[in-house]
Amino acid sequence: MSSIEEEVISYIALTGDLETVTTARVTADHFLDPNNRRIFEEILAFRADFGEPPTPEVICRDHPGFAFREEGSGPVDYLIRELHEARRRTIIDLGLNAVAEALDKSGSEAALPLLRMMLAHAATATATSREIDYAASGVQRLEVYRQAKDNPGELLGIPTGFRFLDKVTLGVQPQQMIVLTGLAKSCKTTVMLGMTRSAYDYGARPLLISFEMPYAEIARRLDGFLAKVNPKKLQTGELSPKEWRALENALSGPLGEQPYIVTEDRAGAMTLSGIQSKIDQLSPSVVFIDGAYFLHDEISRESQTPIALTNISRGLKKLALNNDLPVVVTTQSLSHKVGAKGLTANSLGYTSAWVQDADLVVGMEATDEDFFYRMKVLASRNAPPQEHLISISWEPPQFEEAEIEEALPY
């Protein structure tokens, strides 16, 4: 790895381009060779004093034994990636040694916090910079606005599978956190599963983490919607020949080219750092968390308390921002916080952070008619409060929506 380190130093000295390296959050800690680390620290100090990095002559005067490499093993982006990889490996090696020592001395209870800390540190140590010069990027923004003008109403993100939500969101977009809420048995999870399938059909790579429902039940519901067969019949085996043929046709081959991951590793994903490690491992393009209120807060070391849920909500929003992907979660509302107007933004359980942090909060509310539900925008950064009627039937499984009014009376 020292050769990569020397190539990076050579690149800086020969081109004068230190900004590309520092913008990628390369620090002196990325240089494992002590001499190379010292040279990089001196480069940073020289730039701070004189406004530009030192030339090769300056570096050679202070470090006559340094071997400049005029031809690198790859472009600077490759060199930076290799530095980040070495840094991550170092963190993991040191962390695993500490975990093993704690495990031998004090058991798993002492080792688990160290393991989580190591995973979180490894995940964030190589995060790329997101600083953008607003003053100099008008042309790029104008192109985005022109595309919207030329294609009015076109989705900007991943479709939700519901016309109403697509109209409100223009698609689920990176860095957004969307919260689905409602009382128990209000079909929050069913709606989320519909969103996961829509994301997959769009070509996204969903990651579903459910603390509410076992994988077997999730798979039955998804298979039922796919084959247009009541999921209950898949469990009991009471299928007609026609239904069995439909099921065979639906499941005989792969659904698509990209993966659709449902994790059963609830212990590994019970914390924000655990979810981050899953994202690093699986590289999803959208994350769905069913029952986010079950998560364990690593800061307060509590679960399902107001402070724990506040920290979890804040952390999930940061997770969406830092990973540049959408995060969709379900959480419960409380019956004693539902008034005459039904679900409101004040109905969510135990903390107001869900509403404060989310880009969109959608409430699911049962009606007096079986299988009919109100889908309500309780809070949004970009849309007024509004509601829409949907039905969820099981013979065959399908969602149906009322017609969307063009001018909503709000």
LUMMI-331960 format. One record per residue (C-alpha): residue in one letter; residue number from 1; x, y, z. Coordinates in nm, 2 decimals, padded with zeros to 4 digits. Example, Ala and Ser with C-alpha at 12.3 -4.5 7.8 and 13.67 -1.06 7.14 Angstrom:
<kolses>
fiti/kevo/xx/yy/zz
A/1/01.23/-00.45/00.78
S/2/01.37/-00.11/00.71
</kolses>
This chain:
<kolses>
fiti/kevo/xx/yy/zz
M/1/00.00/00.00/00.00
S/2/00.30/00.23/00.05
S/3/00.33/00.25/-00.33
I/4/-00.03/00.38/-00.36
E/5/00.05/00.64/-00.08
E/6/00.36/00.75/-00.27
E/7/00.17/00.77/-00.59
V/8/-00.09/01.00/-00.43
I/9/00.19/01.22/-00.29
S/10/00.36/01.23/-00.63
Y/11/00.03/01.32/-00.80
I/12/-00.02/01.62/-00.56
A/13/00.34/01.74/-00.60
L/14/00.35/01.70/-00.98
T/15/00.01/01.84/-01.06
G/16/-00.05/02.08/-00.78
D/17/-00.39/01.93/-00.73
L/18/-00.44/01.88/-00.36
E/19/-00.81/01.97/-00.37
T/20/-00.92/01.65/-00.54
V/21/-00.76/01.44/-00.27
T/22/-00.88/01.64/00.03
T/23/-01.23/01.68/-00.11
A/24/-01.25/01.30/-00.11
R/25/-01.18/01.32/00.27
V/26/-00.84/01.17/00.25
T/27/-00.65/01.26/00.58
A/28/-00.31/01.19/00.72
D/29/-00.47/00.88/00.89
H/30/-00.51/00.72/00.55
F/31/-00.13/00.70/00.51
L/32/-00.01/00.39/00.70
D/33/00.36/00.44/00.64
P/34/00.49/00.68/00.91
N/35/00.72/00.87/00.66
N/36/00.44/00.91/00.40
R/37/00.20/01.03/00.67
R/38/00.46/01.29/00.78
I/39/00.50/01.41/00.42
F/40/00.13/01.44/00.37
E/41/00.10/01.64/00.70
E/42/00.37/01.87/00.57
I/43/00.19/01.91/00.24
L/44/-00.12/02.02/00.43
A/45/00.08/02.26/00.64
F/46/00.26/02.41/00.34
R/47/-00.07/02.47/00.16
A/48/-00.20/02.64/00.47
D/49/00.10/02.87/00.48
F/50/00.15/02.95/00.11
G/51/-00.19/02.87/-00.05
E/52/-00.06/02.59/-00.27
P/53/00.10/02.24/-00.22
P/54/00.48/02.21/-00.23
T/55/00.67/02.12/-00.55
P/56/00.87/01.80/-00.58
E/57/01.18/02.00/-00.52
V/58/01.05/02.12/-00.18
I/59/00.96/01.77/-00.08
C/60/01.29/01.63/-00.19
R/61/01.48/01.89/00.01
D/62/01.31/01.78/00.33
H/63/01.29/01.41/00.23
P/64/01.57/01.33/00.00
G/65/01.50/00.96/00.00
F/66/01.14/00.99/-00.12
A/67/01.09/00.82/-00.46
F/68/00.86/01.02/-00.69
R/69/00.64/00.81/-00.92
E/70/00.57/01.00/-01.25
E/71/00.35/00.72/-01.38
G/72/00.08/00.60/-01.14
S/73/-00.09/00.26/-01.14
G/74/-00.42/00.43/-01.22
P/75/-00.61/00.76/-01.22
V/76/-00.63/00.96/-00.91
D/77/-00.99/00.84/-00.83
Y/78/-00.85/00.48/-00.83
L/79/-00.57/00.58/-00.59
I/80/-00.81/00.75/-00.36
R/81/-01.04/00.45/-00.36
E/82/-00.74/00.23/-00.27
L/83/-00.65/00.46/00.02
H/84/-01.00/00.44/00.15
E/85/-01.00/00.07/00.12
A/86/-00.68/00.04/00.32
R/87/-00.81/00.27/00.58
R/88/-01.13/00.07/00.62
R/89/-00.93/-00.25/00.65
T/90/-00.71/-00.10/00.92
I/91/-01.02/00.00/01.12
I/92/-01.17/-00.34/01.09
D/93/-00.85/-00.52/01.18
L/94/-00.80/-00.31/01.49
G/95/-01.16/-00.34/01.58
L/96/-01.18/-00.71/01.54
N/97/-00.87/-00.75/01.76
A/98/-01.04/-00.54/02.03
V/99/-01.36/-00.73/02.00
A/100/-01.18/-01.06/02.03
E/101/-00.99/-00.95/02.34
A/102/-01.32/-00.82/02.50
L/103/-01.49/-01.15/02.41
D/104/-01.22/-01.36/02.57
K/105/-01.21/-01.15/02.89
S/106/-01.57/-01.05/02.95
G/107/-01.80/-01.23/02.70
S/108/-02.03/-01.12/02.42
E/109/-02.20/-00.84/02.62
A/110/-01.87/-00.65/02.64
A/111/-01.78/-00.74/02.28
L/112/-02.10/-00.64/02.10
P/113/-02.07/-00.26/02.17
L/114/-01.71/-00.26/02.04
L/115/-01.83/-00.45/01.73
R/116/-02.10/-00.20/01.66
M/117/-01.86/00.09/01.71
M/118/-01.61/-00.06/01.47
L/119/-01.88/-00.11/01.21
A/120/-02.01/00.24/01.24
H/121/-01.66/00.39/01.23
A/122/-01.56/00.18/00.93
A/123/-01.88/00.29/00.75
T/124/-01.83/00.66/00.81
A/125/-01.46/00.69/00.79
T/126/-01.46/00.69/00.41
A/127/-01.77/00.89/00.34
T/128/-01.74/01.12/00.05
S/129/-01.78/01.50/00.07
R/130/-02.11/01.66/-00.02
E/131/-02.00/02.02/-00.04
I/132/-02.15/02.19/-00.34
D/133/-02.08/02.55/-00.46
Y/134/-02.43/02.69/-00.51
A/135/-02.30/03.00/-00.67
A/136/-02.13/02.81/-00.95
S/137/-02.38/02.54/-01.01
G/138/-02.67/02.73/-01.16
V/139/-02.63/02.58/-01.51
Q/140/-02.67/02.23/-01.37
R/141/-02.98/02.33/-01.17
L/142/-03.13/02.50/-01.48
E/143/-03.10/02.17/-01.67
V/144/-03.29/01.99/-01.40
Y/145/-03.56/02.25/-01.41
R/146/-03.57/02.24/-01.79
Q/147/-03.63/01.87/-01.78
A/148/-03.92/01.91/-01.54
K/149/-04.06/02.19/-01.76
D/150/-04.04/01.97/-02.07
N/151/-04.19/01.67/-01.89
P/152/-04.45/01.81/-01.65
G/153/-04.56/01.56/-01.39
E/154/-04.28/01.31/-01.46
L/155/-04.16/01.12/-01.15
L/156/-03.82/01.23/-01.02
G/157/-03.76/00.92/-00.81
I/158/-03.87/00.57/-00.75
P/159/-04.25/00.51/-00.80
T/160/-04.45/00.42/-00.49
G/161/-04.70/00.20/-00.66
F/162/-04.98/00.44/-00.56
R/163/-05.10/00.72/-00.79
F/164/-05.19/00.94/-00.49
L/165/-04.84/00.91/-00.33
D/166/-04.67/00.95/-00.67
K/167/-04.86/01.28/-00.72
V/168/-04.76/01.40/-00.37
T/169/-04.39/01.29/-00.39
L/170/-04.31/01.27/-00.76
G/171/-04.14/00.95/-00.66
V/172/-03.93/00.85/-00.36
Q/173/-03.61/01.03/-00.39
P/174/-03.25/01.00/-00.25
Q/175/-03.19/01.14/00.10
Q/176/-03.56/01.14/00.18
M/177/-03.71/00.98/00.49
I/178/-04.08/00.88/00.45
V/179/-04.28/00.76/00.75
L/180/-04.59/00.54/00.73
T/181/-04.80/00.55/01.04
G/182/-05.13/00.43/01.18
L/183/-05.30/00.24/01.45
A/184/-05.24/-00.13/01.48
K/185/-05.38/-00.34/01.19
S/186/-05.41/-00.04/00.96
C/187/-05.23/-00.21/00.67
K/188/-04.91/00.00/00.71
T/189/-04.70/-00.31/00.63
T/190/-04.91/-00.41/00.34
V/191/-04.88/-00.07/00.18
M/192/-04.50/-00.08/00.24
L/193/-04.48/-00.41/00.07
G/194/-04.66/-00.26/-00.23
M/195/-04.40/00.01/-00.23
T/196/-04.11/-00.24/-00.22
R/197/-04.26/-00.43/-00.51
S/198/-04.31/-00.11/-00.71
A/199/-03.95/-00.01/-00.64
Y/200/-03.83/-00.35/-00.76
D/201/-04.03/-00.34/-01.08
Y/202/-03.89/00.01/-01.15
G/203/-03.54/-00.15/-01.14
A/204/-03.43/-00.04/-00.79
R/205/-03.26/-00.27/-00.54
P/206/-03.48/-00.27/-00.22
L/207/-03.36/-00.38/00.12
L/208/-03.65/-00.47/00.35
I/209/-03.59/-00.50/00.73
S/210/-03.90/-00.61/00.92
F/211/-03.94/-00.62/01.29
E/212/-04.32/-00.67/01.25
M/213/-04.35/-00.97/01.03
P/214/-04.15/-01.29/00.97
Y/215/-04.00/-01.35/00.62
A/216/-04.24/-01.64/00.55
E/217/-04.54/-01.41/00.59
I/218/-04.37/-01.13/00.39
A/219/-04.30/-01.38/00.11
R/220/-04.66/-01.51/00.11
R/221/-04.80/-01.16/00.07
L/222/-04.56/-01.07/-00.20
D/223/-04.63/-01.40/-00.38
G/224/-05.00/-01.35/-00.34
F/225/-04.99/-01.01/-00.51
L/226/-04.76/-01.14/-00.78
A/227/-04.97/-01.44/-00.87
K/228/-05.31/-01.28/-00.79
V/229/-05.38/-01.55/-00.53
N/230/-05.50/-01.49/-00.17
P/231/-05.19/-01.53/00.05
K/232/-05.40/-01.73/00.30
K/233/-05.45/-02.00/00.04
L/234/-05.07/-02.03/-00.01
Q/235/-05.05/-02.12/00.36
T/236/-05.34/-02.36/00.37
G/237/-05.28/-02.52/00.03
E/238/-05.65/-02.46/-00.07
L/239/-05.56/-02.36/-00.43
S/240/-05.77/-02.43/-00.74
P/241/-05.58/-02.58/-01.04
K/242/-05.60/-02.23/-01.21
E/243/-05.45/-02.06/-00.90
W/244/-05.18/-02.32/-00.88
R/245/-05.09/-02.27/-01.25
A/246/-05.08/-01.89/-01.19
L/247/-04.85/-01.94/-00.89
E/248/-04.62/-02.17/-01.08
N/249/-04.59/-01.93/-01.37
A/250/-04.52/-01.64/-01.13
L/251/-04.24/-01.82/-00.93
S/252/-04.08/-02.06/-01.18
G/253/-03.81/-01.81/-01.27
P/254/-03.63/-01.51/-01.12
L/255/-03.83/-01.20/-01.08
G/256/-03.57/-00.98/-01.24
E/257/-03.20/-00.91/-01.28
Q/258/-03.14/-00.72/-00.96
P/259/-03.17/-00.85/-00.60
Y/260/-03.46/-00.79/-00.37
I/261/-03.32/-00.85/-00.02
V/262/-03.53/-00.93/00.29
T/263/-03.31/-00.96/00.60
E/264/-03.40/-01.19/00.89
D/265/-03.09/-01.08/01.08
R/266/-03.29/-00.87/01.32
A/267/-03.02/-00.87/01.58
G/268/-02.76/-00.74/01.33
A/269/-03.00/-00.47/01.21
M/270/-03.14/-00.37/01.55
T/271/-02.93/-00.05/01.57
L/272/-02.85/00.23/01.33
S/273/-02.49/00.11/01.30
G/274/-02.62/-00.24/01.22
I/275/-02.84/-00.10/00.94
Q/276/-02.55/00.10/00.81
S/277/-02.34/-00.22/00.79
K/278/-02.62/-00.39/00.60
I/279/-02.62/-00.10/00.35
D/280/-02.25/-00.13/00.31
Q/281/-02.28/-00.50/00.26
L/282/-02.58/-00.51/00.03
S/283/-02.57/-00.17/-00.16
P/284/-02.94/-00.12/-00.18
S/285/-03.09/00.18/-00.37
V/286/-03.38/00.21/-00.12
V/287/-03.43/00.09/00.24
F/288/-03.76/-00.01/00.40
I/289/-03.78/-00.06/00.77
D/290/-04.10/-00.21/00.91
G/291/-04.15/-00.13/01.27
A/292/-03.87/00.13/01.32
Y/293/-03.99/00.19/01.68
F/294/-03.84/-00.15/01.77
L/295/-03.48/-00.03/01.70
H/296/-03.24/00.00/01.99
D/297/-03.08/00.34/02.05
E/298/-02.70/00.31/02.09
I/299/-02.68/00.66/02.25
S/300/-02.93/00.62/02.54
R/301/-02.90/00.24/02.53
E/302/-03.28/00.23/02.55
S/303/-03.57/00.11/02.33
Q/304/-03.92/00.25/02.28
T/305/-03.87/00.55/02.51
P/306/-03.92/00.91/02.40
I/307/-03.54/00.99/02.40
A/308/-03.46/00.66/02.23
L/309/-03.72/00.71/01.95
T/310/-03.61/01.07/01.91
N/311/-03.25/00.96/01.86
I/312/-03.36/00.68/01.62
S/313/-03.57/00.92/01.41
R/314/-03.27/01.17/01.39
G/315/-03.04/00.88/01.30
L/316/-03.26/00.74/01.03
K/317/-03.27/01.08/00.86
K/318/-02.89/01.11/00.88
L/319/-02.86/00.76/00.74
A/320/-03.07/00.87/00.44
L/321/-02.86/01.18/00.39
N/322/-02.52/01.01/00.44
N/323/-02.60/00.72/00.21
D/324/-02.78/00.93/-00.06
L/325/-03.08/00.69/-00.07
P/326/-03.44/00.69/00.03
V/327/-03.54/00.54/00.37
V/328/-03.91/00.44/00.42
V/329/-04.02/00.34/00.77
T/330/-04.33/00.24/00.95
T/331/-04.41/00.34/01.31
Q/332/-04.72/00.32/01.52
S/333/-04.96/00.60/01.62
L/334/-05.14/00.58/01.96
S/335/-05.52/00.55/01.99
H/336/-05.54/00.80/02.28
K/337/-05.38/01.06/02.05
V/338/-05.64/01.02/01.78
G/339/-05.91/01.28/01.80
A/340/-06.23/01.37/01.62
K/341/-06.04/01.44/01.30
G/342/-05.88/01.10/01.31
L/343/-05.51/01.06/01.26
T/344/-05.31/01.38/01.27
A/345/-04.94/01.47/01.28
N/346/-04.98/01.47/01.66
S/347/-05.09/01.10/01.67
L/348/-04.75/00.94/01.62
G/349/-04.62/00.76/01.93
Y/350/-04.39/00.90/02.20
T/351/-04.19/01.16/02.01
S/352/-04.26/01.45/01.77
A/353/-03.92/01.38/01.60
W/354/-04.09/01.15/01.33
V/355/-04.28/01.45/01.20
Q/356/-03.99/01.69/01.24
D/357/-03.74/01.47/01.06
A/358/-03.94/01.31/00.79
D/359/-03.99/01.46/00.44
L/360/-04.33/01.30/00.43
V/361/-04.56/01.14/00.69
V/362/-04.84/00.93/00.56
G/363/-05.12/00.80/00.79
M/364/-05.32/00.48/00.72
E/365/-05.66/00.49/00.87
A/366/-05.94/00.23/00.86
T/367/-06.29/00.34/00.75
D/368/-06.63/00.21/00.85
E/369/-06.63/-00.01/00.54
D/370/-06.43/-00.33/00.53
F/371/-06.11/-00.32/00.32
F/372/-06.13/00.05/00.27
Y/373/-05.87/00.28/00.41
R/374/-05.78/00.65/00.41
M/375/-05.43/00.74/00.30
K/376/-05.36/01.08/00.46
V/377/-05.07/01.32/00.42
L/378/-05.02/01.42/00.78
A/379/-04.70/01.63/00.72
S/380/-04.49/01.71/00.42
R/381/-04.22/01.95/00.31
N/382/-04.38/01.99/-00.03
A/383/-04.75/01.91/-00.01
P/384/-05.05/02.03/00.20
P/385/-05.25/01.79/00.42
Q/386/-05.48/01.58/00.20
E/387/-05.63/01.24/00.20
H/388/-05.73/00.97/-00.05
L/389/-05.94/00.66/-00.04
I/390/-05.78/00.32/-00.13
S/391/-05.91/-00.04/-00.10
I/392/-05.71/-00.35/-00.03
S/393/-05.87/-00.67/-00.14
W/394/-05.75/-01.03/-00.12
E/395/-05.97/-01.21/-00.38
P/396/-05.75/-01.15/-00.58
P/397/-05.49/-00.94/-00.39
Q/398/-05.48/-00.59/-00.53
F/399/-05.49/-00.22/-00.44
E/400/-05.75/00.00/-00.59
E/401/-05.76/00.38/-00.56
A/402/-06.03/00.64/-00.59
E/403/-06.00/00.89/-00.87
I/404/-05.76/01.17/-00.79
E/405/-05.91/01.52/-00.79
E/406/-05.70/01.76/-00.99
A/407/-05.78/02.05/-00.76
L/408/-05.77/01.93/-00.40
P/409/-06.00/02.13/-00.16
Y/410/-05.72/02.23/00.08
</kolses>
